[in-house]
Amino acid sequence: MRRWFDDLPKYADDQSWHPKGVKRCRPEVFLFWLGLPLTLLAYFTVGAVLCLGLGLNQTNMNDYFAFGVWIVVDLAVIALGAGAFFTSFLNYIVGKTELKPIVNAAVLIGFICYVGAILMLGIDIGQPIRGWFGFWHANVHSMLTEVMFCITTYAIVLCIELLPSVLDNKRISRVPEFGTFSHNLHTIMIVFAAAGTFLSFFHQGSLGGMFGVLYARPFAARGGLGIWPWTFFLFIWSAIAAGPSFTTMIVMLTEKISGRKLTSHNVKMLMGKISGWLLVTYMLAKSADTAWWVWVKLPSMGLTMDDMYHNPYGYWLMWFELGLFGWVPALMLLQEKVRESYGLLFLAMVMTCTGVALNRFIFTIQSLALPVLPFEKFYAYLPSWQEWGIASLVLGFGLLVYMLAYRYLPIFPQEPELNDK
Amino acid sequence: MVIDLDKCTGCGACSVACMSENNVGVLHDETDKIRSITWLRVYQIDNGKPFPETEVAFIPRPCMHCQGGKAGTPGQAFFQADPLLDEEAHPPCVSVCPATATDYDWETGIVSQIPTRCIGCRYCVAACPYHARYFNWYDVPWPKGTPRALSPFVSPRMRGVVEKCTFCYPRYQRARNKAMVDGSDIGEMDYQTACAEACPSGAITFGQLQNPEHKVHKLISSEHTFRLLEKLHTDPKVYYMSKRAWVREMADNYVTRHKKLAQAAVGGGH
């Protein structure tokens, strides 16, 4: 009679878990490099134990900077993780099947971003055990309620979207039940792509709406359409512009680190083109919004633009966000020659992602840094080492999951054919 | 509430009375002012002129209990409307709370805070332009024996939640109960906040703004009355008074051009 552990020696063979037709480094080299994410996770654990055990006094946040680096990182990774829903939307719903070779990677990166953000938010709230109150005692007027609902449900959708990649692992797919389940999941993936698009669309917007509705905070306050301030739409727009760039940028980085081609350059160029057109239209809308804010909104509050920019949060931040990391990469990505060049495409995508992350930083930190009362003081904020520890979770967790997925899951379907020679 | 800034000496008795009434603790390091809890904070301002023209004023700042956002202002769909009163309310902090831990009381106009429901996300802290909301960054280190001296009417708060001035709401509840038993209305002096009672110079006056019988109702019609940050349409229920123009000007932001014109019109701010 066959016993369950008879096959164990076979399972211990690391190579048998690798995707078909690809080469991966030796297990000892892989284990060595796993030390990097594990070190980051150890740093996170120290920060988490201190913040959960002793309280948020371990951070450098205060009653003036109620939000800090965690919210900045959360907003940034959620925006950059938007590549998952938008690429799935284009691939499954719009029918842009040229993007199929990169959809798995987009979903994986989105999963990392969202799960990392949720874990961080769990530590960010002062009473983590009461986190469920947002669902139970939900205030339907709050943008944050909508964010909590949609982020949580979308993270579940991402798990489901990622599941076929896990089940398609060479060894796991040999189990007939898993193989069948995976096949069936593939056929109904359009449903999850649609659900993901709906959920992600609204929480990206609500994250922006969170700031626009702060009508007593002149830096953030915006008018809008119905119950939605303009920031609602701008956050969605910027996220879907930066998401494809971030996905492609990570794939390109993986190619450089592993020395293997993972997707054809055409796919990357298409992602760049999508990103570029969305970024140009976003920059038009963002520039119009900024002009309206400067010439209409601020004067109505008794303020001028000069009141909004003080060092260290000076005008340079605006020029960096709108100019160097806004219009410049947008126009770069529209050029076919830029997209054809591996290096320039990578550069433009890095700049796009930097611009959107900078936008999230500005909305979070600069909104709070500027004193509203005329006789209030300006306070500066720098995160504590414990805060950086918690923030490093996204990187540590992301690297760990990404390294494992790259090694064992068929994330890049084009890889065997591209590296055949 | 109306606070006469020309009468305020900045003694801080109002802050002390507030802390005692509402069981606000003393932290290990109270020099860390951006983390200490002062429901009623007293700001010191000056006219920015050198001696001997220097003038100083003090601005006691409780929670403003904003009604917020008049119709036609952005975000009106977030207004909570009371069909009985035909009024709207949209305080900056209330609509943002994801867990309904803060609410607008239609009967009194008081913005409440429910610490036991607060999840500590601090979104309301970010929304308040007056810095009237405080997060408990620490557990209060109550010295041995002191808990026995706490007010039994107000629950002390735990680490990780937000708290703020409630216009001494438990006092209102007691006054309401008494009025119910007596079969009468709540009288002006039946419900007074601790800060109003403690102020030695009588700078703080408390009552119903809409009741013509109450002193505050008359005071707010004075030409010297103003509120903080009126341009933001937060519609606060705390009014200030000062005969000094520069004090009134410090209450709000003005576009530079308007500020210069205003200064020229009043001869340099007096």
Boltz contact constraints between the chains, C-beta under 6 A:
constraints:
  - contact:
      token1: [A, 55]
      token2: [B, 159]
      max_distance: 6.0
  - contact:
      token1: [A, 56]
      token2: [B, 137]
      max_distance: 6.0
  - contact:
      token1: [A, 57]
      token2: [B, 137]
      max_distance: 6.0
  - contact:
      token1: [A, 57]
      token2: [B, 138]
      max_distance: 6.0
  - contact:
      token1: [A, 62]
      token2: [B, 34]
      max_distance: 6.0
  - contact:
      token1: [A, 62]
      token2: [B, 35]
      max_distance: 6.0
  - contact:
      token1: [A, 63]
      token2: [B, 34]
      max_distance: 6.0
  - contact:
      token1: [A, 63]
      token2: [B, 134]
      max_distance: 6.0
  - contact:
      token1: [A, 63]
      token2: [B, 135]
      max_distance: 6.0
  - contact:
      token1: [A, 64]
      token2: [B, 34]
      max_distance: 6.0
  - contact:
      token1: [A, 66]
      token2: [B, 122]
      max_distance: 6.0
  - contact:
      token1: [A, 66]
      token2: [B, 125]
      max_distance: 6.0
  - contact:
      token1: [A, 66]
      token2: [B, 126]
      max_distance: 6.0
  - contact:
      token1: [A, 67]
      token2: [B, 126]
      max_distance: 6.0
  - contact:
      token1: [A, 125]
      token2: [B, 119]
      max_distance: 6.0
  - contact:
      token1: [A, 125]
      token2: [B, 120]
      max_distance: 6.0
  - contact:
      token1: [A, 125]
      token2: [B, 121]
      max_distance: 6.0
  - contact:
      token1: [A, 126]
      token2: [B, 120]
      max_distance: 6.0
  - contact:
      token1: [A, 126]
      token2: [B, 160]
      max_distance: 6.0
  - contact:
      token1: [A, 126]
      token2: [B, 161]
      max_distance: 6.0
  - contact:
      token1: [A, 127]
      token2: [B, 119]
      max_distance: 6.0
  - contact:
      token1: [A, 127]
      token2: [B, 120]
      max_distance: 6.0
  - contact:
      token1: [A, 127]
      token2: [B, 160]
      max_distance: 6.0
  - contact:
      token1: [A, 130]
      token2: [B, 119]
      max_distance: 6.0
  - contact:
      token1: [A, 133]
      token2: [B, 99]
      max_distance: 6.0
  - contact:
      token1: [A, 133]
      token2: [B, 119]
      max_distance: 6.0
  - contact:
      token1: [A, 134]
      token2: [B, 98]
      max_distance: 6.0
  - contact:
      token1: [A, 134]
      token2: [B, 99]
      max_distance: 6.0
  - contact:
      token1: [A, 137]
      token2: [B, 99]
      max_distance: 6.0
  - contact:
      token1: [A, 137]
      token2: [B, 100]
      max_distance: 6.0
  - contact:
      token1: [A, 139]
      token2: [B, 97]
      max_distance: 6.0
  - contact:
      token1: [A, 139]
      token2: [B, 98]
      max_distance: 6.0
  - contact:
      token1: [A, 139]
      token2: [B, 100]
      max_distance: 6.0
  - contact:
      token1: [A, 141]
      token2: [B, 78]
      max_distance: 6.0
  - contact:
      token1: [A, 141]
      token2: [B, 95]
      max_distance: 6.0
  - contact:
      token1: [A, 142]
      token2: [B, 96]
      max_distance: 6.0
  - contact:
      token1: [A, 142]
      token2: [B, 97]
      max_distance: 6.0
  - contact:
      token1: [A, 142]
      token2: [B, 98]
      max_distance: 6.0
  - contact:
      token1: [A, 144]
      token2: [B, 98]
      max_distance: 6.0
  - contact:
      token1: [A, 144]
      token2: [B, 123]
      max_distance: 6.0
  - contact:
      token1: [A, 145]
      token2: [B, 98]
      max_distance: 6.0
  - contact:
      token1: [A, 148]
      token2: [B, 98]
      max_distance: 6.0
  - contact:
      token1: [A, 213]
      token2: [B, 75]
      max_distance: 6.0
  - contact:
      token1: [A, 214]
      token2: [B, 127]
      max_distance: 6.0
  - contact:
      token1: [A, 215]
      token2: [B, 75]
      max_distance: 6.0
  - contact:
      token1: [A, 216]
      token2: [B, 92]
      max_distance: 6.0
  - contact:
      token1: [A, 216]
      token2: [B, 129]
      max_distance: 6.0
  - contact:
      token1: [A, 216]
      token2: [B, 232]
      max_distance: 6.0
  - contact:
      token1: [A, 216]
      token2: [B, 234]
      max_distance: 6.0
  - contact:
      token1: [A, 223]
      token2: [B, 74]
      max_distance: 6.0
  - contact:
      token1: [A, 227]
      token2: [B, 77]
      max_distance: 6.0
  - contact:
      token1: [A, 299]
      token2: [B, 255]
      max_distance: 6.0
  - contact:
      token1: [A, 301]
      token2: [B, 231]
      max_distance: 6.0
  - contact:
      token1: [A, 302]
      token2: [B, 231]
      max_distance: 6.0
  - contact:
      token1: [A, 302]
      token2: [B, 252]
      max_distance: 6.0
  - contact:
      token1: [A, 302]
      token2: [B, 253]
      max_distance: 6.0
  - contact:
      token1: [A, 302]
      token2: [B, 254]
      max_distance: 6.0
  - contact:
      token1: [A, 302]
      token2: [B, 255]
      max_distance: 6.0
  - contact:
      token1: [A, 303]
      token2: [B, 253]
      max_distance: 6.0
  - contact:
      token1: [A, 304]
      token2: [B, 255]
      max_distance: 6.0
  - contact:
      token1: [A, 304]
      token2: [B, 256]
      max_distance: 6.0
  - contact:
      token1: [A, 368]
      token2: [B, 126]
      max_distance: 6.0
  - contact:
      token1: [A, 372]
      token2: [B, 129]
      max_distance: 6.0
  - contact:
      token1: [A, 374]
      token2: [B, 250]
      max_distance: 6.0
  - contact:
      token1: [A, 374]
      token2: [B, 253]
      max_distance: 6.0
  - contact:
      token1: [A, 375]
      token2: [B, 43]
      max_distance: 6.0
  - contact:
      token1: [A, 375]
      token2: [B, 45]
      max_distance: 6.0
  - contact:
      token1: [A, 375]
      token2: [B, 250]
      max_distance: 6.0
